[in-house]
Amino acid sequence: MPHCIVEYSKDLPTTFDIEQVLLSLFEVLKDSAEFEEASIKLRAIAYPDLLSGLDEHSFVHVRLHILSGRSTAQKRALTEAMVEHLSPQLNMVKSLSAEVVDIQRESYSKRVI
């Protein structure tokens, strides 16, 4: 834990580098001291089809799934750090957002080989 999923519109300019975004987020999560480095997992999903009320549809949305138990202030600090850290490299993106999703410890299952 955590699982960090970056969703983004596939129509972003060629200057958009998802690998660099993932590396940047890894550093933010590592530097937060909330997680062990070896437990941080990141992945990305490109959306080719989307519809928005905005004229320009480009977006990057970061969804951070973590085990329940952290305070609202801790979660807010994580989302603010992610958006603040990504903003300079994603100035071509119309909408940049982040959220923290709690995973209930009582119902979470995992198997590692």
PyRosetta script that sets phi, psi and omega in degrees:
from pyrosetta import init, pose_from_sequence

init()
pose = pose_from_sequence("MPHCIVEYSKDLPTTFDIEQVLLSLFEVLKDSAEFEEASIKLRAIAYPDLLSGLDEHSFVHVRLHILSGRSTAQKRALTEAMVEHLSPQLNMVKSLSAEVVDIQRESYSKRVI")
pose.set_psi(1, 141.3)
pose.set_omega(1, 10.8)
pose.set_phi(2, -91.0)
pose.set_psi(2, 167.5)
pose.set_omega(2, 170.2)
pose.set_phi(3, -109.8)
pose.set_psi(3, 119.2)
pose.set_omega(3, -179.0)
pose.set_phi(4, -112.2)
pose.set_psi(4, 120.4)
pose.set_omega(4, -177.6)
pose.set_phi(5, -116.3)
pose.set_psi(5, 121.9)
pose.set_omega(5, 178.7)
pose.set_phi(6, -102.9)
pose.set_psi(6, 118.3)
pose.set_omega(6, 175.5)
pose.set_phi(7, -103.1)
pose.set_psi(7, 138.4)
pose.set_omega(7, -179.4)
pose.set_phi(8, -150.9)
pose.set_psi(8, 153.8)
pose.set_omega(8, 177.8)
pose.set_phi(9, -75.8)
pose.set_psi(9, 135.6)
pose.set_omega(9, -175.0)
pose.set_phi(10, -72.1)
pose.set_psi(10, -14.1)
pose.set_omega(10, -176.9)
pose.set_phi(11, -86.7)
pose.set_psi(11, 17.1)
pose.set_omega(11, 179.7)
pose.set_phi(12, -68.8)
pose.set_psi(12, 154.7)
pose.set_omega(12, -179.5)
pose.set_phi(13, -61.1)
pose.set_psi(13, 163.2)
pose.set_omega(13, -179.4)
pose.set_phi(14, -64.9)
pose.set_psi(14, -16.3)
pose.set_omega(14, 177.3)
pose.set_phi(15, -73.4)
pose.set_psi(15, -13.5)
pose.set_omega(15, 178.2)
pose.set_phi(16, -72.7)
pose.set_psi(16, 126.8)
pose.set_omega(16, -176.9)
pose.set_phi(17, -124.1)
pose.set_psi(17, 97.8)
pose.set_omega(17, -175.6)
pose.set_phi(18, -64.0)
pose.set_psi(18, -33.3)
pose.set_omega(18, 178.3)
pose.set_phi(19, -61.8)
pose.set_psi(19, -41.3)
pose.set_omega(19, 178.5)
pose.set_phi(20, -67.6)
pose.set_psi(20, -36.9)
pose.set_omega(20, 176.5)
pose.set_phi(21, -60.8)
pose.set_psi(21, -46.5)
pose.set_omega(21, 179.7)
pose.set_phi(22, -63.3)
pose.set_psi(22, -42.1)
pose.set_omega(22, 177.8)
pose.set_phi(23, -63.1)
pose.set_psi(23, -40.8)
pose.set_omega(23, 178.5)
pose.set_phi(24, -63.6)
pose.set_psi(24, -43.9)
pose.set_omega(24, 178.8)
pose.set_phi(25, -65.2)
pose.set_psi(25, -37.9)
pose.set_omega(25, 176.7)
pose.set_phi(26, -57.1)
pose.set_psi(26, -45.0)
pose.set_omega(26, 179.6)
pose.set_phi(27, -63.5)
pose.set_psi(27, -42.5)
pose.set_omega(27, 179.0)
pose.set_phi(28, -60.2)
pose.set_psi(28, -47.1)
pose.set_omega(28, -178.2)
pose.set_phi(29, -67.2)
pose.set_psi(29, -39.6)
pose.set_omega(29, 177.8)
pose.set_phi(30, -63.7)
pose.set_psi(30, -45.5)
pose.set_omega(30, -177.8)
pose.set_phi(31, -70.5)
pose.set_psi(31, -17.5)
pose.set_omega(31, -179.9)
pose.set_phi(32, -68.5)
pose.set_psi(32, -20.5)
pose.set_omega(32, -177.1)
pose.set_phi(33, 64.8)
pose.set_psi(33, 15.7)
pose.set_omega(33, 177.0)
pose.set_phi(34, -88.2)
pose.set_psi(34, -20.7)
pose.set_omega(34, -172.0)
pose.set_phi(35, -135.2)
pose.set_psi(35, 151.2)
pose.set_omega(35, 172.0)
pose.set_phi(36, -75.7)
pose.set_psi(36, 138.2)
pose.set_omega(36, -176.6)
pose.set_phi(37, -54.1)
pose.set_psi(37, -42.5)
pose.set_omega(37, -177.4)
pose.set_phi(38, -67.7)
pose.set_psi(38, -16.4)
pose.set_omega(38, -177.0)
pose.set_phi(39, -95.1)
pose.set_psi(39, -6.2)
pose.set_omega(39, -176.9)
pose.set_phi(40, -78.8)
pose.set_psi(40, 125.6)
pose.set_omega(40, 179.9)
pose.set_phi(41, -126.4)
pose.set_psi(41, 130.7)
pose.set_omega(41, -179.6)
pose.set_phi(42, -128.4)
pose.set_psi(42, 145.9)
pose.set_omega(42, 174.9)
pose.set_phi(43, -153.8)
pose.set_psi(43, 166.2)
pose.set_omega(43, -175.8)
pose.set_phi(44, -135.4)
pose.set_psi(44, 150.0)
pose.set_omega(44, 178.2)
pose.set_phi(45, -131.7)
pose.set_psi(45, 123.4)
pose.set_omega(45, 176.1)
pose.set_phi(46, -94.2)
pose.set_psi(46, 135.1)
pose.set_omega(46, 178.7)
pose.set_phi(47, -107.5)
pose.set_psi(47, 110.7)
pose.set_omega(47, 179.7)
pose.set_phi(48, -76.8)
pose.set_psi(48, -26.1)
pose.set_omega(48, -177.1)
pose.set_phi(49, -117.4)
pose.set_psi(49, 128.3)
pose.set_omega(49, 177.8)
pose.set_phi(50, -158.8)
pose.set_psi(50, 162.2)
pose.set_omega(50, 178.3)
pose.set_phi(51, -142.0)
pose.set_psi(51, 136.0)
pose.set_omega(51, -179.1)
pose.set_phi(52, -144.5)
pose.set_psi(52, 155.6)
pose.set_omega(52, 176.0)
pose.set_phi(53, -73.7)
pose.set_psi(53, -11.9)
pose.set_omega(53, 178.4)
pose.set_phi(54, -80.8)
pose.set_psi(54, 152.0)
pose.set_omega(54, 176.6)
pose.set_phi(55, -64.3)
pose.set_psi(55, -41.2)
pose.set_omega(55, 178.4)
pose.set_phi(56, -104.8)
pose.set_psi(56, 131.5)
pose.set_omega(56, -171.1)
pose.set_phi(57, -99.9)
pose.set_psi(57, -2.0)
pose.set_omega(57, -172.4)
pose.set_phi(58, -60.1)
pose.set_psi(58, 136.9)
pose.set_omega(58, 179.8)
pose.set_phi(59, -152.6)
pose.set_psi(59, 155.6)
pose.set_omega(59, 167.1)
pose.set_phi(60, -135.8)
pose.set_psi(60, 126.0)
pose.set_omega(60, 178.3)
pose.set_phi(61, -126.4)
pose.set_psi(61, 126.2)
pose.set_omega(61, -179.1)
pose.set_phi(62, -104.6)
pose.set_psi(62, 124.0)
pose.set_omega(62, 178.4)
pose.set_phi(63, -116.4)
pose.set_psi(63, 116.9)
pose.set_omega(63, -177.4)
pose.set_phi(64, -107.5)
pose.set_psi(64, 111.1)
pose.set_omega(64, 179.1)
pose.set_phi(65, -93.6)
pose.set_psi(65, 121.8)
pose.set_omega(65, -179.5)
pose.set_phi(66, -133.2)
pose.set_psi(66, 156.0)
pose.set_omega(66, 175.7)
pose.set_phi(67, -65.1)
pose.set_psi(67, 141.9)
pose.set_omega(67, -177.7)
pose.set_phi(68, -60.8)
pose.set_psi(68, 156.8)
pose.set_omega(68, 175.9)
pose.set_phi(69, 127.5)
pose.set_psi(69, -14.1)
pose.set_omega(69, 179.5)
pose.set_phi(70, -87.6)
pose.set_psi(70, 152.5)
pose.set_omega(70, -177.9)
pose.set_phi(71, -74.9)
pose.set_psi(71, 164.0)
pose.set_omega(71, 175.8)
pose.set_phi(72, -60.4)
pose.set_psi(72, -38.7)
pose.set_omega(72, 179.5)
pose.set_phi(73, -63.2)
pose.set_psi(73, -41.1)
pose.set_omega(73, 177.7)
pose.set_phi(74, -64.2)
pose.set_psi(74, -42.8)
pose.set_omega(74, -179.8)
pose.set_phi(75, -66.9)
pose.set_psi(75, -40.3)
pose.set_omega(75, 178.8)
pose.set_phi(76, -63.8)
pose.set_psi(76, -41.1)
pose.set_omega(76, 178.6)
pose.set_phi(77, -61.2)
pose.set_psi(77, -38.6)
pose.set_omega(77, 178.6)
pose.set_phi(78, -65.5)
pose.set_psi(78, -47.3)
pose.set_omega(78, -178.9)
pose.set_phi(79, -65.9)
pose.set_psi(79, -40.8)
pose.set_omega(79, 179.1)
pose.set_phi(80, -63.9)
pose.set_psi(80, -41.5)
pose.set_omega(80, 179.5)
pose.set_phi(81, -64.2)
pose.set_psi(81, -41.2)
pose.set_omega(81, -179.8)
pose.set_phi(82, -64.3)
pose.set_psi(82, -47.6)
pose.set_omega(82, -179.0)
pose.set_phi(83, -65.7)
pose.set_psi(83, -44.2)
pose.set_omega(83, -179.7)
pose.set_phi(84, -62.0)
pose.set_psi(84, -41.9)
pose.set_omega(84, -177.7)
pose.set_phi(85, -70.9)
pose.set_psi(85, -35.5)
pose.set_omega(85, -177.7)
pose.set_phi(86, -83.6)
pose.set_psi(86, -24.8)
pose.set_omega(86, -173.8)
pose.set_phi(87, -51.4)
pose.set_psi(87, -48.5)
pose.set_omega(87, -178.4)
pose.set_phi(88, -61.3)
pose.set_psi(88, -37.7)
pose.set_omega(88, -178.1)
pose.set_phi(89, -84.9)
pose.set_psi(89, -10.5)
pose.set_omega(89, -179.8)
pose.set_phi(90, -117.6)
pose.set_psi(90, 36.2)
pose.set_omega(90, -178.9)
pose.set_phi(91, -67.8)
pose.set_psi(91, -12.6)
pose.set_omega(91, 177.7)
pose.set_phi(92, -85.3)
pose.set_psi(92, -5.8)
pose.set_omega(92, -176.7)
pose.set_phi(93, -93.0)
pose.set_psi(93, 130.1)
pose.set_omega(93, -178.3)
pose.set_phi(94, -67.0)
pose.set_psi(94, -44.0)
pose.set_omega(94, -176.4)
pose.set_phi(95, -128.7)
pose.set_psi(95, 121.2)
pose.set_omega(95, 176.3)
pose.set_phi(96, -122.2)
pose.set_psi(96, 123.0)
pose.set_omega(96, -178.1)
pose.set_phi(97, -142.2)
pose.set_psi(97, 163.5)
pose.set_omega(97, 179.2)
pose.set_phi(98, -148.8)
pose.set_psi(98, 148.7)
pose.set_omega(98, 176.2)
pose.set_phi(99, -145.2)
pose.set_psi(99, 157.7)
pose.set_omega(99, 174.1)
pose.set_phi(100, -112.8)
pose.set_psi(100, 131.3)
pose.set_omega(100, 179.4)
pose.set_phi(101, -115.4)
pose.set_psi(101, 124.6)
pose.set_omega(101, 177.3)
pose.set_phi(102, -77.6)
pose.set_psi(102, 134.1)
pose.set_omega(102, 170.6)
pose.set_phi(103, -103.3)
pose.set_psi(103, 123.6)
pose.set_omega(103, -178.7)
pose.set_phi(104, -67.3)
pose.set_psi(104, 120.8)
pose.set_omega(104, -179.0)
pose.set_phi(105, -57.4)
pose.set_psi(105, -37.6)
pose.set_omega(105, -174.6)
pose.set_phi(106, -66.0)
pose.set_psi(106, -25.4)
pose.set_omega(106, -176.4)
pose.set_phi(107, -113.1)
pose.set_psi(107, -1.5)
pose.set_omega(107, -178.1)
pose.set_phi(108, -78.1)
pose.set_psi(108, 133.8)
pose.set_omega(108, 176.6)
pose.set_phi(109, -125.6)
pose.set_psi(109, 149.5)
pose.set_omega(109, -178.4)
pose.set_phi(110, -153.3)
pose.set_psi(110, 144.5)
pose.set_omega(110, 174.0)
pose.set_phi(111, -133.3)
pose.set_psi(111, 128.3)
pose.set_omega(111, 177.4)
pose.set_phi(112, -122.2)
pose.set_psi(112, 131.9)
pose.set_omega(112, 179.7)
pose.set_phi(113, -99.5)
pose.dump_pdb("model.pdb")
